């Protein structure tokens, strides 16, 4: 839920919000994070938003760069 609350507080265009939430969901799935209340999800959400500042609308790329930036090898 972390990214949804964060984006709600920001002025994000609907199409950009869609890209960011897709990247968030893909990242959580790849990392097998099911508990959306886990504090790690907020770190992931913040990192996705930060990474997306320099990336275009590719949620797969944003997710991959987020995992790399967090230092998680092979998304595991």
C-alpha positions in Angstrom: 0.0 0.0 0.0 3.0 2.3 0.5 3.2 3.6 -3.0 -0.5 4.3 -3.3 -0.5 6.5 -0.3 2.6 8.3 -1.4 1.3 9.0 -4.9 -2.0 10.1 -3.4 -0.1 12.8 -1.5 1.8 13.8 -4.6 0.5 15.6 -7.7 1.1 12.7 -10.2 -0.6 12.5 -13.6 -2.8 9.4 -13.9 -0.7 7.8 -16.6 2.5 8.3 -14.6 0.8 6.9 -11.5 -0.1 3.8 -13.6 3.6 3.3 -14.5 4.8 3.7 -11.0 2.2 1.3 -9.5 3.0 -1.3 -12.2 6.7 -1.0 -11.3 5.9 -1.3 -7.6 3.7 -4.4 -8.0 6.3 -6.0 -10.3 9.0 -5.3 -7.8 7.1 -6.8 -4.9 6.2 -9.8 -6.9 9.8 -10.4 -8.0 11.0 -10.0 -4.4 8.1 -12.3 -3.2 6.9 -9.6 -0.8 3.3 -10.4 0.1 2.8 -8.4 3.3 2.0 -4.9 2.1 2.4 -3.5 5.7 6.0 -4.6 5.8 8.2 -1.5 6.2 10.4 -2.7 3.3 7.5 -1.9 1.0 7.9 1.8 1.8 11.6 1.7 1.0 10.7 0.1 -2.3 8.1 2.7 -3.0 10.4 5.5 -2.3 13.1 4.0 -4.4 10.8 3.5 -7.3 9.7 7.1 -7.2 13.3 8.2 -7.0 14.4 6.0 -9.9 11.4 7.1 -12.0 12.6 10.7 -11.9 15.3 9.8 -14.4 13.4 7.1 -16.4 10.6 7.2 -18.9 7.4 5.1 -18.7 8.8 1.6 -18.6 7.7 -0.1 -15.4 9.9 -3.2 -16.1 13.0 -1.0 -16.3 12.0 1.0 -13.3 11.5 -2.2 -11.3 14.9 -3.6 -12.4 16.7 -0.4 -11.6 15.0 -0.3 -8.2 16.1 -3.8 -7.4 19.7 -2.9 -8.5 19.7 0.3 -6.5 18.6 -1.6 -3.4 21.5 -4.0 -3.9 19.4 -7.1 -4.2 21.2 -9.6 -6.4 19.0 -11.1 -9.1 15.9 -9.9 -7.5 16.0 -12.6 -4.8 
